């Protein structure tokens, strides 16, 4: 694929990312953990650390969000 990254749709960009991870033999568990961590961090920035708004936007309960952030060792740096 010789399209520039900005011209690719979401699915195509994800395919390229996943292909790179598979080529590097990153385990599914590690890939999912990293994805979730980055996802939460981006949501935290967008909602300025407001866990209630983050939980609503992500479709999870606030307690679940708090517990996952603790498990993923996400530090509060918004």
N, C-alpha and C positions, 0 to 999 in steps of 0.2 A: 504494500500500500504506500503510495508516494504522496498522499494528501498531507498537508500540514496539519498538525494537531488541532489547531483552532478551527479547521474545516470539518473535523470529524464529529459525529454525533456522540452522545454519552455512551451508548453501547459499544461503538467502535473504539473509543478511548479506553473503556474498561477492558475490552478484548486485548488491546495492546499491553496494558498493564499486567493483566493476568498471564499473557504469553511470556512476558519478561520474568515474572515470578516463577512460572513453571520451568522456564529455561534455567533459572538459578536454583531450582529444586527447593524452593521455600515450601514448607509444609502448609497444608490447608489451615491447620490450627494457628500457626504463626501469622499467616496471611489474614485470617479472620480477626484475630486479636489486634493486629496493627490497623486494619481497616476500621474496626470499632473504636479504637483509641483516637484515631484521627477524626473520625466522624463526630465523636463527642467533643473533642477539642474545638472543632470548627463551629459546632452548635453553641458552645460556651462563649466563643468570641462574638458570634452573631447576637446572642441574647445577653451579652455583658455579664455572664456568670449567673444570671437569674435561673435557678434550677427549675422553678415552676414553669416558666415559659419554655425552657429547653425541653422539659419532659412532655409538655403539650405538643410542641413542634415535632418531637421524635416519636410520639405516640406510645410513650411508656409512663408508668407511674413515677412520681418524684422519688419515692423510696428506691425503686428499681434503678433509676438513674444514679442516685447517690451510691448504692451498693456496687454497681458496675464500675463507676469511676474509682471507687476504692480498690476493687479487684484489679483494674487495669493500671492502677497507680498513676492516675491523672492528677497532676498538681494543679491547684487553683492559680492559674496565671492568665487572666483574660485581659 
